[in-house]
Amino acid sequence: MRLSTQKLMERFHKSNFETIVTSLCQKDNDLAGIVARHGMPPMWIRPNNFATLVLTILEQQVSIAAAFAAYKKLEAYIGEPTPEKILALSDEELRACYFTRQKTGYVRGLATAIQTGAVNLQRYETLADDAVRHELIQLKGIGHWTVDIYLLHALHRTDIFPIGDIALVNALKDIKGLDKQTPKETLIEIAEPWRPYRSIATMLLWHHYLSKRKPIQDPTSHPL
């Protein structure tokens, strides 16, 4: 059991990232083709803090450009978001920062959970992926995609495959020449040989997706 938990907590970082990319490319010619065409993918990461989760919540089911605009509006108004600052804002102030009613509730709920100690982001650095997921998923407005992005970007876990991410799904179908109607179950099966480095395979797929589009300028933001 201890060995299993250790594997779940494996992290990528600057000193092992390119080595992992190379090992994936040796296993999968289609991933190798991405690097051959576009070079090494960026190592997209974010700090493990409240602000990162606020941005990730904003990114739910909207374009990344729209989410980033809302986040920058908020940041211009209050500086780096903290639970205390968020809870001090009125609904009208958050609405002026492009927060919907739903996302206002989600971010307030997260801020309250952190303030009360129900959520401790630093503690998550020592917990297995499933344990982090089990705790965060209890919060209203935080689903599996949000947890996946947090685990990947903020905790740098190596084996996250956010199947709810549309860009990832479309990129995978593209490089494998799959029909648009290919079910997610098939995509998950295709990704199985990439264990325990599906997070890095995900970044390769994002790299493929982005290379066909104009990339956003902020390297700390979720790329898609």
C-alpha positions in Angstrom: 0.0 0.0 0.0 2.8 2.4 0.8 4.4 1.7 -2.6 1.1 2.4 -4.3 0.7 5.7 -2.5 4.3 6.8 -3.4 3.6 6.1 -7.0 0.5 8.2 -7.0 2.5 11.1 -5.5 5.2 11.0 -8.1 5.9 14.5 -9.5 7.4 16.0 -12.6 9.8 18.9 -12.4 12.4 20.6 -14.6 15.0 18.0 -14.0 12.9 15.0 -15.2 10.4 16.6 -17.6 12.3 16.2 -20.8 13.4 12.7 -19.9 9.7 11.7 -19.4 8.8 13.3 -22.7 11.5 11.2 -24.4 10.4 8.0 -22.8 6.8 8.6 -23.9 7.9 9.3 -27.5 9.8 6.0 -27.5 6.6 4.2 -26.6 4.2 6.1 -29.0 5.1 7.3 -32.5 2.2 9.7 -32.6 3.5 11.5 -29.5 7.0 11.5 -31.0 5.5 13.1 -34.1 4.3 16.1 -31.9 7.8 16.7 -30.7 9.3 16.2 -34.2 6.9 18.9 -35.6 6.7 21.4 -32.7 9.5 20.7 -30.3 9.3 20.0 -26.6 6.1 21.0 -24.9 6.2 23.8 -22.3 6.0 22.5 -18.7 2.8 24.3 -17.8 2.7 24.7 -14.0 1.0 27.0 -11.4 1.6 27.7 -7.8 -0.3 25.6 -5.2 -2.5 28.4 -3.8 -6.0 29.7 -3.6 -5.5 32.0 -6.6 -4.7 29.0 -8.9 -8.0 27.3 -7.9 -9.9 30.5 -8.5 -8.5 30.7 -12.0 -9.2 27.0 -12.6 -12.8 27.5 -11.5 -13.1 30.5 -13.9 -11.9 28.3 -16.7 -14.8 25.8 -16.3 -16.8 25.5 -19.5 -15.7 28.8 -21.0 -12.8 29.8 -23.3 -9.5 30.2 -21.6 -9.3 33.8 -22.9 -12.6 34.7 -21.2 -11.5 33.1 -17.9 -8.1 34.8 -18.0 -9.8 38.2 -18.7 -12.0 37.7 -15.6 -9.1 36.7 -13.5 -7.0 39.7 -14.6 -9.9 42.0 -13.9 -10.2 40.5 -10.3 -6.5 40.8 -9.8 -6.4 44.4 -10.9 -9.2 45.1 -8.4 -7.9 43.3 -5.3 -4.3 42.1 -6.1 -3.6 38.4 -5.8 -6.9 36.7 -4.7 -7.0 35.3 -1.1 -9.9 33.8 0.8 -10.1 36.9 3.0 -10.2 39.3 0.0 -12.8 37.2 -1.9 -15.1 36.9 1.2 -14.9 40.7 1.7 -16.3 41.4 -1.8 -20.0 41.9 -2.6 -21.8 40.0 -5.3 -21.9 43.2 -7.3 -18.1 43.6 -7.1 -17.5 40.0 -8.3 -20.0 40.5 -11.0 -18.0 43.6 -12.2 -15.1 41.2 -12.5 -17.1 39.0 -14.8 -18.0 36.3 -12.3 -21.3 34.5 -12.9 -23.7 33.9 -10.0 -22.6 30.2 -10.0 -18.9 30.9 -10.0 -19.3 33.5 -7.3 -20.8 30.8 -5.1 -18.1 28.3 -6.0 -15.3 30.7 -5.2 -16.9 31.8 -1.9 -17.4 28.2 -0.9 -13.7 27.4 -1.6 -12.6 30.5 0.3 -14.8 29.5 3.3 -13.4 26.0 3.3 -9.9 27.2 3.3 -10.6 29.8 6.1 -12.2 27.1 8.3 -9.4 24.6 7.7 -11.7 22.1 5.9 -9.3 22.5 2.9 -5.6 22.8 3.4 -3.8 23.1 0.1 -0.3 22.7 1.5 -1.4 19.4 3.2 -2.4 18.1 -0.3 1.3 18.1 -1.3 1.7 15.0 0.9 -1.5 13.3 0.0 -2.1 10.7 -2.7 -4.1 11.8 -5.8 -7.2 10.0 -4.8 -7.2 11.5 -1.3 -6.9 15.0 -2.7 -9.7 14.3 -5.2 -12.0 12.9 -2.4 -11.6 16.1 -0.4 -11.9 18.7 -3.1 -14.8 17.0 -4.9 -16.9 17.6 -1.8 -17.0 21.3 -2.6 -19.8 22.7 -4.7 -18.6 23.6 -8.1 -15.4 21.6 -8.0 -15.7 18.5 -10.3 -13.2 16.0 -11.7 -11.9 18.3 -14.4 -11.1 21.0 -11.9 -9.3 18.5 -9.6 -7.4 17.0 -12.5 -6.1 20.5 -13.6 -5.2 21.3 -10.0 -3.3 18.0 -9.5 -1.5 18.4 -12.8 -0.6 22.1 -12.7 -0.3 22.9 -9.0 0.8 19.6 -7.5 2.8 18.4 -10.6 1.5 14.8 -10.3 2.7 12.7 -13.2 -0.3 10.4 -14.0 -3.3 12.7 -14.5 -5.4 12.3 -17.6 -8.2 14.9 -17.6 -10.6 13.2 -19.9 -13.1 16.0 -19.4 -10.8 18.4 -21.2 -12.1 19.1 -24.7 -8.8 20.2 -26.1 -7.1 17.1 -24.9 -9.9 14.9 -26.3 -9.8 16.6 -29.7 -6.0 16.5 -29.9 -5.9 12.8 -29.1 -8.5 12.0 -31.8 -6.6 14.1 -34.2 -3.2 12.5 -33.7 -4.7 9.0 -33.7 -6.9 9.6 -36.7 -10.0 8.7 -34.8 -13.7 9.5 -35.6 -15.2 12.5 -33.8 -17.7 10.2 -32.2 -15.1 8.0 -30.6 -16.2 7.3 -27.0 -14.2 8.5 -24.0 -13.8 4.9 -22.9 -11.7 4.2 -26.0 -9.6 7.3 -25.4 -8.9 6.2 -21.9 -7.8 2.8 -23.2 -5.4 4.4 -25.7 -3.8 6.4 -22.9 -3.2 3.4 -20.7 0.3 2.6 -22.1 1.3 6.1 -21.1 1.0 5.3 -17.4 2.5 6.5 -15.1 3.1 9.7 -17.1 -0.2 10.6 -18.5 0.1 14.2 -17.2 3.1 14.7 -19.5 1.3 13.0 -22.4 -1.5 15.5 -21.7 0.9 18.4 -22.1 2.1 16.9 -25.4 -1.5 16.8 -26.6 -2.1 20.4 -25.5 1.1 21.3 -27.3 -0.3 19.7 -30.5 -3.6 21.5 -30.1 -2.0 24.9 -29.4 0.5 24.6 -32.2 -2.4 24.9 -34.6 -3.6 28.0 -32.9 -2.3 31.3 -31.5 -0.9 30.5 -28.0 -1.9 32.7 -25.1 0.9 34.9 -23.6 0.7 34.0 -20.0 2.8 30.8 -19.4 1.4 30.1 -16.0 -2.1 29.8 -17.3 -3.8 26.5 -18.3 -2.8 26.6 -22.0 -6.2 25.9 -23.5 
